[in-house]
């Protein structure tokens, strides 16, 4: 899927002079109107090599970490082996899976900066069989500075992932909320990008910049990089604003927007406290169903 930067720029600006903005969205839920039946994925006979997907948005609080955890868990339910990589010094992905990364001696930082440490040395198993984690903590904040002097610094994560890529079907990278060197490493290592986007106008403002960064990485570092899709998060069909923003996103990006939308629900904060994906904490909830649908879309790419 491709996104044009001019479309991203257009959707980032609300049209204050347009009194009919979202008129169709006022009459119906635009997200529900796009729903169609998703085929069940085919079972696998063998695992690997992994497809690497970066969960990326330079704005914080848009659901990157929540989506990384729950998409990974949903893919496991469909028989895939998944590795989650926490590439954020805040370590939210690790916390969300109940891993006390702040107490660990070795994390993704060690794998990136120490040649004698491999990803196998730092990954940990989660409570979900088939779902592994490479944890992170505040140590990773030093890597951004230290990598600057490294040769081929943008490809450090790509080299590290090469050790385990044949062991998994999917590797999901939870990026930090910035477009710094760590995020560029994730984009260089990935074949695809999923952009979680909160259905709120301020979240749209940075889309053009993000798309521009992805285009530069594709042109200069990773020709195989593609935008897999935009994932609408924190969606509330009861509010006019959410429906209008979603309609604008679909208008600008078309089929690049996943048909799955993640509804706003109190269940997600509960899962963070529990240290579990929503697929196991509340398996019959609408949130769990949504991430299973997202997994089907990702598997169909």
Secondary structure, 3 states (H helix, E strand, C coil): CCCCHHHHHHHCCCCCCCCCCCHHHHHCCHHHHCCCCCCCCCCCCCCCCCEEEEECCCCCCCCHHHHHHHHHHHHHHCCCCEEEEEECCCCHHHHHCCCCHHHCCCCHHHHHHCCCCCHHHHEEECCCCCEEEECCCHHHHHHHHHHHHCCCHHHHHHHHHCCCHHHCCEEEEEECCCCCHHHHHHHHHCCEEEEEEECCHHHHCCHHHHHHHHHHHHHHCCCCCEEEEEEEEEECCCCHHHHHHHHHHHHHHHHHEEEEEEECCCHHHHHHHHCCCHHHHCCCCHHHHHHHHHHHHHHCC
